[in-house]
Amino acid sequence: MHNIYQPLPAIVEEIIEETPTIKTLVLRPKQDFSFQTGQFIELGLAGIGEAPFTPSSDPNIKDHIEVSIMNVGRLTQQLHSLRKNSSVGIRGPYGQGYPLDEFKDREILIVGGGVGLAPLRSLVLSLFAL
Ligand SMILES: Cc1cc2nc3c(=O)[nH]c(=O)nc-3n(C[C@H](O)[C@H](O)[C@H](O)COP(=O)(O)OP(=O)(O)OC[C@H]3O[C@@H](n4cnc5c(N)ncnc54)[C@H](O)[C@@H]3O)c2cc1C
């Protein structure tokens, strides 16, 4: 079990341009890293800073994490200018995941908007796997 307060290095494996203001970074952590859907990570750049983001990928996929980032300010602008194979740091995961057990065999309505839909993708993928 890694220390959730210590940044783990990760490599930007792929960059997906979702919209003119939103990019998904596919990150490959250099060590095992897992999260539950609904938890967030701190994603940071050395010398610049870090901010919370909620992975948009399927938590059952263990070798990479996808984070969909809207360019709104100082850090996110730098994250948008990263190239393939750039290094980032990730800490966490933090917060409570969704209570997936309670969702089993229920009808579920998922409501979200804007870049807030990105973390809900992770929930939808988790529900498919239930
Ligand atoms: C739990 C959690 C999960 C999150 N998950 C995601 C996610 O999956 N994807 C995502 O895109 N975002 C997510 N966010 C939001 C993300 O953390 C922020 O967008 C990010 O911290 C912005 O950092 P920044 O340095 O780029 O912006 P900053 O430079 O800090 O700017 C932030 C906002 O403040 C405004 N601002 C900055 N300076 C001023 C000023 N002087 N006067 C007026 N306004 C100003 C900017 O225009 C911008 O809208 C999440 C946040 C939380 C708390």
Ligand as a Chemical Component Dictionary entry (heavy atoms), coordinates in Angstrom:
data_LIG
# 
_chem_comp.id                   LIG 
_chem_comp.type                 NON-POLYMER 
_chem_comp.pdbx_formal_charge   0 
_chem_comp.three_letter_code    LIG 
# 
loop_
_chem_comp_atom.comp_id 
_chem_comp_atom.atom_id 
_chem_comp_atom.alt_atom_id 
_chem_comp_atom.type_symbol 
_chem_comp_atom.charge 
_chem_comp_atom.model_Cartn_x 
_chem_comp_atom.model_Cartn_y 
_chem_comp_atom.model_Cartn_z 
_chem_comp_atom.pdbx_ordinal 
LIG C1  C1  C 0 -12.912 17.041 -5.767  1  
LIG C2  C2  C 0 -12.695 17.823 -7.036  2  
LIG C3  C3  C 0 -12.631 17.151 -8.253  3  
LIG C4  C4  C 0 -12.409 17.863 -9.436  4  
LIG N1  N1  N 0 -12.361 17.164 -10.622 5  
LIG C5  C5  C 0 -12.135 17.831 -11.766 6  
LIG C6  C6  C 0 -12.070 17.130 -13.007 7  
LIG O1  O1  O 0 -12.205 15.891 -13.087 8  
LIG N2  N2  N 0 -11.826 17.855 -14.129 9  
LIG C7  C7  C 0 -11.668 19.224 -14.093 10 
LIG O2  O2  O 0 -11.452 19.836 -15.156 11 
LIG N3  N3  N 0 -11.727 19.902 -12.934 12 
LIG C8  C8  C 0 -11.949 19.241 -11.771 13 
LIG N4  N4  N 0 -11.980 19.940 -10.592 14 
LIG C9  C9  C 0 -11.722 21.379 -10.610 15 
LIG C10 C10 C 0 -10.191 21.643 -10.666 16 
LIG O3  O3  O 0 -9.583  21.213 -9.455  17 
LIG C11 C11 C 0 -9.937  23.150 -10.868 18 
LIG O4  O4  O 0 -10.449 23.500 -12.143 19 
LIG C12 C12 C 0 -8.464  23.473 -10.777 20 
LIG O5  O5  O 0 -8.095  23.482 -9.399  21 
LIG C13 C13 C 0 -8.162  24.828 -11.396 22 
LIG O6  O6  O 0 -6.790  25.095 -11.182 23 
LIG P1  P1  P 0 -6.038  26.202 -12.038 24 
LIG O7  O7  O 0 -4.742  26.501 -11.332 25 
LIG O8  O8  O 0 -5.967  25.802 -13.466 26 
LIG O9  O9  O 0 -7.044  27.428 -11.945 27 
LIG P2  P2  P 0 -6.871  28.775 -11.107 28 
LIG O10 O10 O 0 -5.798  29.611 -11.740 29 
LIG O11 O11 O 0 -6.757  28.471 -9.654  30 
LIG O12 O12 O 0 -8.284  29.432 -11.432 31 
LIG C14 C14 C 0 -9.493  28.796 -10.941 32 
LIG C15 C15 C 0 -10.684 29.645 -11.327 33 
LIG O13 O13 O 0 -10.563 30.929 -10.716 34 
LIG C16 C16 C 0 -10.589 31.932 -11.696 35 
LIG N5  N5  N 0 -9.619  32.966 -11.293 36 
LIG C17 C17 C 0 -8.275  32.802 -11.135 37 
LIG N6  N6  N 0 -7.712  33.967 -10.755 38 
LIG C18 C18 C 0 -8.744  34.876 -10.662 39 
LIG C19 C19 C 0 -8.809  36.239 -10.315 40 
LIG N7  N7  N 0 -7.725  36.923 -9.976  41 
LIG N8  N8  N 0 -10.010 36.826 -10.310 42 
LIG C20 C20 C 0 -11.143 36.162 -10.661 43 
LIG N9  N9  N 0 -11.132 34.851 -11.012 44 
LIG C21 C21 C 0 -9.959  34.231 -11.014 45 
LIG C22 C22 C 0 -10.188 31.257 -13.011 46 
LIG O14 O14 O 0 -10.726 31.917 -14.137 47 
LIG C23 C23 C 0 -10.789 29.898 -12.845 48 
LIG O15 O15 O 0 -12.146 29.885 -13.218 49 
LIG C24 C24 C 0 -12.241 19.260 -9.395  50 
LIG C25 C25 C 0 -12.291 19.934 -8.176  51 
LIG C26 C26 C 0 -12.530 19.232 -7.012  52 
LIG C27 C27 C 0 -12.607 19.987 -5.703  53 
# 
loop_
_chem_comp_bond.comp_id 
_chem_comp_bond.atom_id_1 
_chem_comp_bond.atom_id_2 
_chem_comp_bond.value_order 
_chem_comp_bond.pdbx_ordinal 
LIG C1  C2  SING 1  
LIG C2  C3  SING 2  
LIG C2  C26 DOUB 3  
LIG C3  C4  DOUB 4  
LIG C4  N1  SING 5  
LIG C4  C24 SING 6  
LIG N1  C5  DOUB 7  
LIG C5  C6  SING 8  
LIG C5  C8  SING 9  
LIG C6  O1  DOUB 10 
LIG C6  N2  SING 11 
LIG N2  C7  SING 12 
LIG C7  O2  DOUB 13 
LIG C7  N3  SING 14 
LIG N3  C8  DOUB 15 
LIG C8  N4  SING 16 
LIG N4  C9  SING 17 
LIG N4  C24 SING 18 
LIG C9  C10 SING 19 
LIG C10 O3  SING 20 
LIG C10 C11 SING 21 
LIG C11 O4  SING 22 
LIG C11 C12 SING 23 
LIG C12 O5  SING 24 
LIG C12 C13 SING 25 
LIG C13 O6  SING 26 
LIG O6  P1  SING 27 
LIG P1  O7  DOUB 28 
LIG P1  O8  SING 29 
LIG P1  O9  SING 30 
LIG O9  P2  SING 31 
LIG P2  O10 DOUB 32 
LIG P2  O11 SING 33 
LIG P2  O12 SING 34 
LIG O12 C14 SING 35 
LIG C14 C15 SING 36 
LIG C15 O13 SING 37 
LIG C15 C23 SING 38 
LIG O13 C16 SING 39 
LIG C16 N5  SING 40 
LIG C16 C22 SING 41 
LIG N5  C17 SING 42 
LIG N5  C21 SING 43 
LIG C17 N6  DOUB 44 
LIG N6  C18 SING 45 
LIG C18 C19 SING 46 
LIG C18 C21 DOUB 47 
LIG C19 N7  SING 48 
LIG C19 N8  DOUB 49 
LIG N8  C20 SING 50 
LIG C20 N9  DOUB 51 
LIG N9  C21 SING 52 
LIG C22 O14 SING 53 
LIG C22 C23 SING 54 
LIG C23 O15 SING 55 
LIG C24 C25 DOUB 56 
LIG C25 C26 SING 57 
LIG C26 C27 SING 58 
# 
